[in-house]
Amino acid sequence: MERRSVARLGQKPMSVARLPERLDWPDHRWSDPNGGSILLHGVLPTVVYPRVMRPRVHWHALALLESPDVVDMWVQEEKDEAESSGVNLAHGLVSGGTMGIFLEEVTQIEEVTSGRFPDPEPRRVHRLAQRHNRPVFFIEPELDDEDWEAHMIAEAKEVSRWKKLLGLVTVGKKWRKRVKVNIFEAEKPPKGVTANLSSAAVLCATWWDLNEWLIGENIAKARNERFASRLRGALKELRTEYGNDAVLLVPLFLPWRKSILEELTNLPDVEENSSNKTSTASMEEE
């Protein structure tokens, strides 16, 4: 049986028992025993990454842990920003909830460019895929998928449980308590990058943890397993053209990356899904 591995770029593959720390900065490559690899690029919502933190390896296709609707949302956000700069940030700040708290705090961190819409790093690599006509896989199933529809119903039921709704009343208190826990997971950013980016990562982890608390551990795990299966399916399609050299780039929230890695190392069944070829109409700078 071929070895399963998770590797830091430029380093020897890590064993399954040595998965990266949750807020570790380097991109990580998971090698599929059937050939090819998946490059997991951790990002922070609304935060612009400096060039030194962008993927430096050549990749053949992009996988977004989203439905195809996310592209329409990005386009609309770009139109809104063109008409009124900062309007999406303003809306996010007044909308409340965990994202409102995240935006309020992350935009106060000095030397970190944040509060940008559409989400800078996923949109940037999507534009690269557009420019070079690389395939894009949307990993979240569409709502006509019966299993995914059942998953979304289960998620909605869990979120609407009275204990969860009551917990939202004190979300500010939960936020502060979680920040105190997550601060011990902070990792020093790469050389030449402001250390304040670690504070943004802690805020991102807190936002992510509270969102995962809402849907519950079992539902989150089922989602991650399904996504890992579909990522393997995307890589399988990519191997038909690039063989064992195939590299699938996956931008995802930094605190989510370790959970997806764990599911990939469990070698879930391959769920085949087709890519969408992107348009080259948008030729913007990287």
N, C-alpha and C positions, 0 to 999 in steps of 0.2 A: 504494500500500500504506500502511495506517495505521501511525503511528509506535509503536514499542515503547518503553515508558518505565518507569523506576523512580524514584519520587519520595519525598523526605522530606515528611512532613506539614507543610503550611504553607510549603513551598518549591517552586520550579519543578522540573519533572521532571528527573531525572538521566538522562544518556545511558547506553546499555548499557555503554560503555567505562568508566564511572565508577560501578561498583557500590560499595555502602557498604563500609567497613572491617568486618572480621568481627565485632568486638566493639563496633561502633557502637551507641549506645543508642536513637536515635529509631526509631519504627515506620516501615516503608517500604511504599509502595503501588506495586504493579505493575499497569499498565494493559494490559488485553487488547485487541489491535487489533480484535477482534470486538465489543467493548463491555464495560463493567463493569471492576471492579478487585479486586485481591486485596491485603488489608492484612496484612502479615507482622509479627507482634508477638513479638519475641524475649523469652524468659523464661529464668529460672534454676531448675533443679529444687529443690524444697522451699523456695524463697525467697519471702517475702511482699513484693510490690512496694508502695511508697508510692503514694498516690492520684495524684500528679503523673506517675507513669510508666504509668498505665493508659490504654488507648486513649480518645481524646477525640472521635473522629468516630463518626457513626451508621453502624452496620453492619446488614445484613439477614439474615445467616446465619453460622453458625460451621462451620469445617472443622477437625477434629482429625486429626493425622497418626498415628492409632491405629485399632485395630479397635473394634467396638462393645463388646467385652469390657471396655474400660477403664472404662466407667461402673460396671459391676458391681464392679470392683476398688476404685473410689473409694468406693462405698457401703459395702463391707466394711471399708475402712480407717477410715471415719467411725464405724462400729459399734465397731471395735476401740478407737479413741481414746476413745469415750464410756465404754467399760468400763474402760480403763486408759490414761490420758493418757501419751503418749510411747512407747507400745509399738512403733509402727511404726519410729520412729527407733532405738530400742534394737535391733530386729531388723536394721535396715539396717547399724548399726555393727558387729554381730557377724558379719554375713554375709560380710564380707571383699570382695575384689575392688576394682575402681575406684570403685564407688559407696560402699563402706565407707570408703575413703580420703577421697573427696569429702565425705561427711557428717562425718567426724571433723574435717576441717580447716575446712569452711565454718561449722560451728556454733561455732567458736572466734573467728570474726571479730566484733569489737565493732560495735554499732549496726546490724547486719544481722539481721533476723528470719529464721531458717532452720530446717531440720530439721522442717518441718511436713508432715503427711500428712493427706489426699491432697494431691497437688501443688497448691499454692495458686492460682496464676494461671490455669492451664487449667481447674481446677474452678470458679473464680469466674466466668469468662466462660461456662462451660457452664451454671451456675445462672442467669445472665442470660438465656441462650437459653431455658431452661426457663420462667423467669418470664414472658417476653414471647412465648412460643410461636413462637420462630424456628426455622427448619430447622437441623438439625445433620447435617453430612456426615462420615462416617468414611472417611478417605482410604486407610488400609491395607486392601488387599483381604482377603477372608475366605479360609480355607484350602480352600474348595471351588473356588477359582479355580486352574486348572491352572498358569498361568504363575507365579502367586505361590507355589504349592506348590514349583515347581521352583526359584524364587528362594530360598526358605527352606532347601531341601535344599542348595543351593550354599553358602549362608551357613554352615550347620552344618558342612559339609565343610571350609570354609576355617578356621573357628574351631578345629576339631579337628586341624589340621595340627600335626605334632610341633614345628615351630619356634615356632608360636604358643603351644602349651601350655608349652614350655620358657620362652618369654618371660614367661609369667604368673608364673613362679617369682620373677622379679626385677622384678615390677611396681612395687614401691616405688621402685626405682632409676630405672625408666623415668618414673615420675610426677615425681620431682624434676627430672630433666633436661628434661621437657616444660614444667614450670612456668617454668623459667628462660628458655625460648624464648617462651612465651605472654605473659610479663609485659610484653614490648615491644609487644604488641598492645592493651594495656589502654587504654580510653578514659575520660575524665572523665565521671562521671554528670551528669545535669541539675542545674541550680541548685537548691539546697535539699535535695539528696539526699546522704547520707553518701558521702564518697569511698571508703570501705571497700567499697562495692558493686563497685568495679572489681576488688578482690581476689577477690570471689566469682565474678566473670565469668571471671577467669583460671583459677580452679579448675574452673569449669564447662567451659571450653575444653579443659583438660587431660583431664578425664574423657571428654569427647566424642571427643577425638583418639585416645585409647587404645582406645575402643570401635570407632571407625572403623578403626583399625589391625588389630584382630582380624578384621574381616570382609573387609578388603582394598578397595583403591581402586575396582576395576572393579565389584564387587558393590554398593558404596555408590553409585556413579554410576548404576547400573541402577535401584536403588531410588529415587533422587532423580528420575530421569527419569519413572518410572512414577507417582510421587506428583504430579509437576508436571502430567502428563497428566490425572490424576484431579481435581486442583484446577481445571484449566481446564474439565473436565466439570461440576464442581459450579457453577462460575460460569455456565456455559451454561444450566443449569437455572434459576439465580437470575435470569438475564436475562429469562426468560419472564414474570416478574411485575414486575420493576423496570427492565427495559431497560438502557440504558447507565449508569444511576445505581447499578446493583447493586454492593454492597460485600460481599465475603466476608472475614470475619476468620479469621486462622490463627495461633493461638499455637503457637510452636515454640521449641526450645532455641536460645538466642542464637547459638552458633557454627555452628548448622546453617543459619541463615537465608540466608547468602550463597550456599551451594550450591544451595538451592532457587530463589533468585532467578536464578542463572545458568541453571538448566534452564528456567525460565519464559521467559527472554529468548531461548532457543533455539526457542521456539514449538513444543513437542512436540505430537503429534496429540492431539486432544480425546478423552478416554475418558469416556463418559457414566456417571454413577453417581447413584443416587437418595438423597435425604436421608431422615432419620428425624425426624418431627415430635416435639418433646419434650413431656413432660408438664408441666403447670403445678402439679403437686401440691406441689413444693418451692418455697416462697415465702420464701427466706431473704434476708438483707440482702446487698448487693453487697460 
